[in-house]
């Protein structure tokens, strides 16, 4: 049988077709626009997501027997607010995970409601990207639209709804809404009341690898798949990527270098970072995870290459960075193009190049950007280590991880071995694996991961280079405190 994995990203939807052994038969991608109505805002039309899926699946199946498709599973960008009216029509464009308009609402939640209260109710504090602040913003600034809300869901849930007609979500994605009690595994009545919404407006929560339904007959006919095709609840993109890289069970780690950057640490038992610098979420394997999230990772690379340097030849730009330059660049880059989440939680923070001089070259800027993203993720790794979590190796995935140079920089900045999975399509493969479990091809997520995930390469850090990057990181971490008071004055 065949399985479809959907990676519903910020800039594109990637779909893959695989069998139960993890042998990828085909991959297609459909891009869509990202809208910035005002500085710091970020929105998308959910109809564009569905169009990408509706057009992408028939293209994915060309040359293959659609009748063999047994299941579909999705990993999707988290936190985005999707709201439907009583007729299941989208009320407004989705407010995305990297939207920064909710600074006032975040301050209200963290300072007035209180961090301890939020952590007790949801295991997390408020961040600008989370869904609850978006609801409060909409309630205040768009009251007429807010009054029309009949159903609230997340991006990948909208795809599942269009496939099945079921309003659903899963624990990993629900964890990032600040409306879900992660420890108890249920919606927080107090948080729903605080945001002015009812539990009947919330989607039903299914386990990530559970079947939420089968594909609607008219949809199945358009897509060229059976009506019996099972749709799994799926997972948030990072949880799905972790499944796709085999990061399940106790004490595993995955680093994802996508539009955003994450460090994902698994656990079989519930736990909370007492500093609330790392998120405490449910995992798609029925366990839990701690996660640090930086808002701009590979997007820093896209921004510098395509908007500033006006090139799409990424490999050529990186080829200019000589081996002996690593750990010796005098230029630093703060990767805060959209503000920052973990661990500083500052929507006002902005990107900056620091240390340039007349002899600074183009390659110095490219190298500084690559290193700056790695330093930014090291901030979250430092928090995890301060909690006594020993991390000596990790899987690595995402578009940025396809660069050998960037993988080497990450391994040495973080000082850990990095395992590269054979299948680089983390969220898409994870979604497909969840569908396999939902269809009964495997007993559980752990069994699927053990059977499918293979490592093709391990990048081992060089102690001398690690030492150089340790020294540079100590300088890097002084830059944000020095500029923190300046950032709000720039807006």
VEXGU-490949 format. One record per residue (C-alpha): residue number from 1; x, y, z. Coordinates in pm, 1 decimal. Example, Ala and Ser with C-alpha at 12.3 -4.5 7.8 and 13.67 -1.06 7.14 Angstrom:
# VEXGU-490949
seq,east,north,up
1,1230.0,-450.0,780.0
2,1367.0,-106.0,714.0
END
This chain:
# VEXGU-490949
seq,east,north,up
1,0.0,0.0,0.0
2,98.8,363.7,-45.9
3,84.9,656.3,195.6
4,81.7,1031.6,141.1
5,266.2,1265.7,374.2
6,182.7,1636.3,372.1
7,428.9,1898.9,492.7
8,220.2,2216.1,515.6
9,492.5,2478.0,544.3
10,499.1,2854.6,553.6
11,605.6,2909.4,193.7
12,504.5,2582.8,29.3
13,322.2,2254.7,69.9
14,542.6,1952.7,3.4
15,378.6,1617.5,-55.8
16,548.6,1278.8,-65.0
17,435.0,933.8,-165.7
18,589.1,636.1,10.9
19,528.0,271.9,85.4
20,530.8,121.8,435.7
21,908.7,64.4,420.1
22,974.1,436.3,380.6
23,1076.5,404.1,14.6
24,980.4,744.6,-130.5
25,811.8,706.3,-469.0
26,757.6,1071.6,-553.9
27,773.0,1424.1,-411.2
28,595.9,1735.4,-536.7
29,579.1,2088.7,-403.6
30,332.9,2372.3,-447.8
31,422.3,2721.3,-325.9
32,186.1,2995.0,-210.6
33,225.4,3358.3,-107.6
34,294.7,3489.1,239.4
35,127.1,3822.3,310.4
36,262.5,4100.4,532.1
37,-29.4,4350.4,562.3
38,169.0,4561.6,809.6
39,526.2,4548.8,941.1
40,557.5,4250.2,1173.1
41,230.3,4093.8,1057.0
42,218.0,3759.8,874.1
43,-92.8,3604.2,716.9
44,-200.2,3341.2,462.8
45,-522.9,3242.3,294.0
46,-616.8,2884.4,397.5
47,-770.0,2839.6,51.4
48,-414.3,2854.0,-87.0
49,-315.6,2559.1,133.1
50,-607.9,2352.6,13.0
51,-542.1,2444.0,-349.6
52,-183.0,2324.5,-306.3
53,-305.1,1990.6,-170.2
54,-586.3,1954.1,-423.3
55,-350.0,2018.5,-714.6
56,-49.9,1847.9,-558.3
57,-192.9,1502.6,-484.6
58,-294.0,1422.8,-846.1
59,51.8,1538.7,-957.4
60,208.7,1323.0,-685.2
61,22.0,1016.5,-809.1
62,116.2,1046.6,-1177.6
63,270.7,717.0,-1278.3
64,140.9,544.4,-963.4
65,-177.8,358.1,-877.1
66,-395.2,593.8,-671.7
67,-611.6,297.8,-570.9
68,-319.6,177.4,-355.5
69,-327.4,486.4,-131.7
70,-425.2,364.4,215.3
71,-365.2,671.5,428.3
72,-276.7,1039.9,448.1
73,-102.9,1221.0,732.9
74,3.1,1582.6,768.2
75,260.9,1780.7,958.5
76,181.6,2149.6,953.1
77,306.0,2491.2,1057.0
78,194.9,2543.5,1416.4
79,5.7,2815.1,1604.2
80,-170.0,2973.9,1305.0
81,-522.8,3092.6,1384.5
82,-777.7,2952.3,1138.0
83,-1138.3,3057.1,1209.7
84,-1455.8,2933.0,1038.8
85,-1813.9,3059.0,1060.7
86,-2126.1,2844.9,1111.5
87,-2122.2,2753.8,740.9
88,-1756.6,2641.5,768.6
89,-1635.9,2936.8,562.1
90,-1300.2,3095.3,645.2
91,-1369.1,3427.0,820.3
92,-1031.8,3596.6,771.1
93,-678.7,3509.0,655.0
94,-493.1,3289.3,900.0
95,-265.7,3477.0,1141.2
96,57.7,3279.2,1132.1
97,314.9,3154.8,1380.7
98,564.4,3428.2,1290.2
99,317.1,3715.3,1325.4
100,426.2,3977.8,1578.3
101,113.9,4193.2,1623.8
102,18.6,4054.0,1965.3
103,280.1,4220.7,2187.8
104,10.6,4387.4,2404.1
105,-183.1,4063.7,2441.6
106,131.8,3871.9,2531.3
107,218.5,4131.1,2795.8
108,-134.5,4108.3,2935.1
109,-121.3,3731.3,2956.9
110,228.0,3710.6,3104.1
111,215.6,4013.6,3335.2
112,-152.2,4047.1,3434.6
113,-277.5,3691.6,3417.4
114,72.8,3582.4,3519.3
115,337.2,3340.1,3400.2
116,284.1,3101.0,3688.6
117,-89.3,3088.5,3623.3
118,-38.7,3026.8,3252.8
119,222.3,2759.2,3317.7
120,-7.6,2583.8,3564.7
121,-296.1,2588.7,3317.2
122,-111.3,2507.8,2993.9
123,253.4,2421.1,3082.6
124,367.2,2731.6,2890.0
125,373.1,3109.7,2902.8
126,253.1,3341.4,2626.8
127,459.3,3401.2,2314.9
128,356.6,3623.8,2027.9
129,328.4,3329.5,1789.9
130,84.6,3132.4,2005.0
131,-283.3,3113.4,1917.0
132,-445.7,3249.3,2234.6
133,-290.3,3599.0,2198.6
134,-418.8,3604.8,1840.4
135,-772.3,3535.7,1961.7
136,-745.4,3817.8,2215.1
137,-616.3,4049.5,1942.1
138,-902.7,3955.2,1712.5
139,-1156.2,4000.0,1992.9
140,-1027.7,4353.1,2054.9
141,-956.3,4473.5,1701.5
142,-1204.7,4273.0,1490.3
143,-1504.3,4220.4,1721.5
144,-1753.7,4169.1,1439.9
145,-1541.8,3894.5,1285.1
146,-1471.3,3745.1,1627.1
147,-1845.5,3719.0,1694.2
148,-1885.3,3506.8,1380.5
149,-1639.4,3237.8,1492.9
150,-1796.2,2893.7,1505.3
151,-1483.6,2676.6,1476.3
152,-1118.1,2737.7,1565.9
153,-839.3,2522.9,1428.6
154,-478.0,2513.0,1315.3
155,-338.6,2505.6,959.3
156,-297.1,2130.5,909.5
157,-635.9,2078.2,1076.5
158,-796.5,2282.5,801.0
159,-652.2,2040.7,545.5
160,-787.1,1745.2,743.6
161,-1126.6,1915.8,761.1
162,-1132.8,1966.4,384.7
163,-1036.5,1601.4,336.2
164,-1282.2,1449.3,585.4
165,-1534.2,1710.1,698.7
166,-1416.9,1652.9,1058.6
167,-1311.7,1941.8,1285.1
168,-1009.8,1789.7,1455.1
169,-661.4,1847.1,1589.5
170,-394.4,1649.6,1775.8
171,-217.4,1702.9,2111.1
172,116.5,1817.7,1965.1
173,-42.5,2099.6,1764.3
174,-297.1,2184.9,2034.3
175,-9.1,2226.6,2282.2
176,106.0,2538.9,2097.4
177,-224.0,2725.5,2127.0
178,-195.1,2824.9,2497.1
179,-547.9,2688.2,2524.0
180,-458.8,2324.3,2591.6
181,-365.4,2172.6,2927.5
182,-65.5,1964.0,2820.3
183,-32.9,1772.5,3147.5
184,-401.8,1675.0,3166.0
185,-447.9,1631.1,2791.2
186,-758.0,1847.6,2757.1
187,-869.0,2199.1,2669.9
188,-816.9,2444.5,2957.5
189,-1158.9,2576.6,3058.0
190,-995.9,2876.3,3225.7
191,-801.4,2975.3,2914.2
192,-1099.8,2930.2,2684.6
193,-1305.7,3152.5,2914.6
194,-1025.7,3409.5,2929.5
195,-1022.3,3428.5,2549.0
196,-1399.5,3444.2,2521.0
197,-1446.2,3113.5,2337.5
198,-1640.1,2795.5,2414.3
199,-1516.4,2438.7,2405.1
200,-1775.8,2366.1,2135.4
201,-1579.3,2602.0,1909.9
202,-1263.3,2399.5,1954.6
203,-1171.4,2096.4,1739.9
204,-1192.1,1745.0,1880.9
205,-847.2,1624.0,1991.0
206,-737.2,1287.9,1845.2
207,-405.5,1109.9,1911.4
208,-160.3,1202.4,1635.5
209,-155.3,852.7,1485.7
210,-532.8,800.0,1517.1
211,-771.1,796.2,1222.8
212,-1001.3,1098.4,1224.9
213,-1204.1,971.0,930.6
214,-1184.4,879.9,563.3
215,-1170.2,1104.8,259.1
216,-1504.8,1251.3,150.1
217,-1634.7,1080.0,-166.7
218,-1635.1,1394.0,-381.5
219,-1284.7,1485.0,-264.4
220,-1155.3,1132.3,-323.1
221,-1287.7,1142.7,-680.2
222,-1106.4,1471.0,-752.3
223,-781.5,1351.9,-596.9
224,-784.5,1008.6,-760.1
225,-771.9,806.7,-435.8
226,-1017.8,563.7,-271.4
227,-1300.2,682.2,-47.1
228,-1160.1,439.2,209.6
229,-835.0,636.1,238.2
230,-773.6,693.5,609.8
231,-673.0,1040.3,729.7
232,-459.1,1051.5,1043.9
233,-483.2,1339.4,1290.9
234,-121.7,1427.1,1209.9
235,99.6,1658.0,1411.2
236,255.5,1998.3,1437.1
237,544.9,2031.4,1194.7
238,818.1,1986.8,1451.6
239,657.6,1682.2,1612.3
240,599.8,1535.9,1265.9
241,961.2,1607.2,1170.7
242,1074.7,1434.5,1489.4
243,872.2,1126.4,1397.4
244,1015.7,1138.5,1045.4
245,1369.9,1142.2,1182.3
246,1304.2,874.2,1444.9
247,1322.5,1118.8,1735.1
248,1083.4,932.8,1962.5
249,1089.3,774.1,2305.7
250,1308.6,897.7,2589.2
251,1594.2,1146.0,2562.1
252,1619.2,1181.2,2184.7
253,1692.0,1510.8,2010.5
254,1615.1,1658.8,1669.2
255,1729.9,1988.4,1521.9
256,1524.8,2129.9,1236.7
257,1656.1,2408.2,1016.1
258,1349.5,2519.7,825.3
259,1192.4,2863.1,794.4
260,1215.9,2857.8,1171.5
261,1477.6,2668.7,1370.3
262,1399.4,2425.7,1649.3
263,1564.4,2199.5,1900.4
264,1329.0,1918.9,2001.3
265,1401.1,1700.0,2306.4
266,1179.3,1399.6,2376.7
267,1062.2,1252.4,2705.0
268,821.4,978.6,2809.3
269,715.8,1183.5,3110.4
270,567.5,1532.9,3140.7
271,801.6,1813.9,3241.6
272,816.6,2193.4,3234.8
273,1111.1,2429.1,3196.9
274,1085.2,2635.5,3519.2
275,1226.0,2936.0,3330.5
276,963.2,2894.6,3054.7
277,1231.5,2958.3,2793.5
278,1156.0,2622.1,2630.4
279,805.9,2510.7,2532.1
280,656.3,2204.4,2699.7
281,437.7,2022.4,2446.1
282,284.7,1682.5,2383.3
283,468.2,1467.7,2128.0
284,314.5,1271.3,1840.6
285,439.8,943.0,1994.8
286,203.0,988.8,2293.8
287,489.5,1121.9,2503.5
288,614.2,1477.2,2557.9
289,890.5,1709.7,2446.5
290,1068.2,2030.9,2531.6
291,1130.8,2260.2,2238.0
292,1324.7,2577.2,2174.4
293,1213.2,2777.2,1870.5
294,1391.2,3056.4,1685.8
295,1164.3,3238.7,1442.1
296,1413.1,3290.8,1159.3
297,1655.3,3015.2,1060.0
298,1671.9,2909.4,694.9
299,1461.1,3218.1,625.1
300,1769.2,3423.6,721.6
301,1954.6,3248.4,440.5
302,1673.0,3311.5,191.7
303,1652.7,3677.1,296.4
304,2026.7,3740.6,261.3
305,2069.9,3546.5,-62.2
306,1762.6,3653.3,-255.1
307,1665.7,3993.6,-116.1
308,2003.4,4141.4,-32.8
309,2263.0,3965.8,-250.7
310,2010.4,3900.9,-531.9
311,2116.5,3545.1,-605.6
312,1968.0,3198.2,-581.2
313,2300.9,3018.9,-613.9
314,2330.6,2928.9,-246.5
315,2604.6,2671.6,-302.2
316,2827.8,2920.1,-486.3
317,2800.3,3171.9,-202.8
318,2893.7,2911.9,55.5
319,3181.1,2782.5,-159.0
320,3358.8,3113.8,-95.6
321,3384.1,3034.2,277.8
322,3723.6,2871.3,324.3
323,3775.3,2601.3,586.6
324,4022.1,2812.1,786.3
325,3762.5,3090.3,818.8
326,3534.2,2880.2,1038.2
327,3539.6,3007.7,1393.0
328,3751.9,3308.5,1290.7
329,3505.4,3548.0,1127.5
330,3504.7,3894.1,1288.1
331,3147.1,3968.3,1178.8
332,2847.0,3859.7,1387.4
333,2480.4,3831.2,1288.6
334,2178.3,3847.7,1517.1
335,1907.4,3635.3,1345.0
336,1602.0,3825.8,1469.2
337,1433.4,3915.9,1139.3
338,1086.0,3856.5,1285.8
339,1160.4,3917.5,1653.4
340,1255.0,3613.3,1857.0
341,1089.2,3346.2,2063.2
342,1316.8,3105.5,2253.6
343,1466.9,3188.0,2483.8
344,1435.4,3571.3,2489.7
345,1064.1,3607.4,2394.9
346,1108.9,3954.4,2242.3
347,887.7,4070.0,1955.4
348,1089.0,4394.2,1929.4
349,1423.7,4224.5,1862.1
350,1561.3,4277.3,1512.1
351,1842.5,4135.4,1301.3
352,2179.6,4305.2,1291.5
353,2526.3,4261.3,1143.2
354,2791.4,4367.7,1393.2
355,3167.5,4399.4,1348.2
356,3192.9,4503.5,983.3
357,3488.1,4706.8,859.9
358,3626.2,4825.1,527.5
359,3780.8,4487.0,457.2
360,3457.2,4294.8,522.5
361,3370.0,4081.7,220.4
362,3050.1,3930.1,86.9
363,3155.0,3585.6,213.3
364,3202.0,3726.7,564.4
365,2835.6,3828.3,573.4
366,2719.6,3489.2,445.5
367,2933.3,3311.5,703.3
368,2815.7,3541.6,983.5
369,2453.9,3465.6,892.5
370,2511.7,3088.4,894.9
371,2694.0,3110.2,1227.7
372,2440.4,3350.5,1377.3
373,2154.3,3107.4,1320.7
374,2359.5,2831.5,1484.0
375,2440.9,3058.5,1779.4
376,2072.0,3145.9,1811.4
377,1980.7,2778.6,1842.1
378,2264.8,2726.7,2088.1
379,2083.4,2969.0,2318.8
380,1804.2,2710.4,2355.7
381,2052.4,2423.6,2387.6
382,2216.3,2612.8,2674.6
383,1879.8,2631.8,2854.0
384,1825.4,2257.2,2810.5
385,2170.6,2183.8,2949.5
386,2104.3,2413.4,3245.2
387,1809.0,2186.3,3328.8
388,2046.7,1891.3,3350.8
389,1944.5,1739.9,3016.6
390,2251.9,1572.0,2862.1
391,2256.3,1621.5,2484.8
392,2557.3,1473.4,2306.9
393,2405.5,1399.2,1966.3
394,2100.6,1488.3,1759.8
395,1928.2,1419.6,1430.8
396,1921.9,1716.2,1192.4
397,1667.0,1789.1,921.0
398,1506.4,2071.8,725.2
399,1601.1,2264.5,414.2
400,1899.3,2432.5,579.4
401,2036.5,2094.5,684.3
402,2095.3,2003.6,319.6
403,2400.2,2231.3,322.9
404,2716.1,2036.6,423.3
405,2879.0,2361.3,537.1
406,2585.8,2459.4,756.5
407,2568.4,2109.4,907.0
408,2937.2,2136.7,996.4
409,2889.9,2480.7,1151.1
410,2596.5,2354.1,1359.0
411,2784.4,2047.3,1481.9
412,3077.4,2257.3,1600.1
413,2880.0,2553.8,1738.2
414,2662.2,2313.7,1938.9
415,2948.1,2076.1,2015.3
416,2743.2,1762.7,1941.6
417,2738.8,1487.1,1679.6
418,2465.8,1532.0,1417.1
419,2303.9,1233.0,1245.6
420,2158.9,1290.5,898.6
421,1858.9,1066.4,820.7
422,1838.0,901.7,479.5
423,1501.8,1067.0,416.0
424,1538.9,1442.8,454.3
425,1165.0,1506.5,427.5
426,1105.9,1522.9,804.8
427,746.3,1654.0,846.6
428,620.1,1487.5,529.8
429,773.0,1150.7,617.7
430,649.0,1188.4,974.8
431,297.3,1255.5,849.6
432,312.1,946.9,627.7
433,438.2,735.9,919.7
434,149.5,854.7,1137.4
435,-85.0,749.3,857.3
436,79.9,404.7,850.2
437,10.5,360.7,1221.1
438,-347.2,485.0,1175.7
439,-393.9,220.8,902.9
440,-246.8,-57.3,1115.8
441,75.0,-107.2,917.5
442,264.4,-62.2,1246.2
443,156.6,-103.3,1609.0
444,278.9,239.9,1715.1
445,503.0,529.5,1621.0
446,810.9,378.6,1785.5
447,779.6,60.2,1578.4
448,737.3,261.7,1258.9
449,1043.3,473.6,1338.8
450,1258.8,169.3,1416.1
451,1161.8,5.9,1087.7
452,1187.5,307.6,857.0
453,1443.2,564.4,975.7
454,1804.2,515.2,864.7
455,2105.4,740.3,923.4
456,2333.7,799.7,624.7
457,2593.2,1034.8,771.5
458,2715.3,1160.2,1107.4
459,2895.2,1492.9,1144.0
460,3136.0,1472.8,1438.0
461,3255.1,1802.3,1590.4
462,3624.2,1895.0,1578.6
463,3743.6,1980.1,1933.7
464,3967.1,2264.1,1811.4
465,3684.4,2421.1,1610.0
466,3442.1,2370.8,1898.6
467,3679.0,2567.7,2121.2
468,3695.0,2854.1,1870.9
469,3317.7,2864.1,1842.4
470,3280.3,2851.8,2221.0
471,3485.8,3170.7,2242.3
472,3285.9,3336.0,1964.6
473,2956.3,3236.1,2126.6
474,3057.5,3414.9,2446.3
475,3093.7,3735.0,2241.9
476,2775.3,3669.7,2045.6
477,2563.2,3632.3,2358.2
478,2663.3,3982.8,2472.7
479,2515.6,4148.8,2163.2
480,2143.9,4110.8,2234.4
481,2163.8,4251.1,2591.3
482,2361.3,4545.5,2454.9
483,2097.8,4622.0,2190.2
484,1781.2,4519.2,2376.0
485,1685.5,4871.6,2484.0
486,1749.9,5009.2,2134.5
487,1523.2,4768.6,1943.6
488,1187.0,4911.7,2059.3
489,1301.0,5258.3,1949.7
490,1350.3,5138.2,1591.7
491,982.0,5070.8,1521.6
END
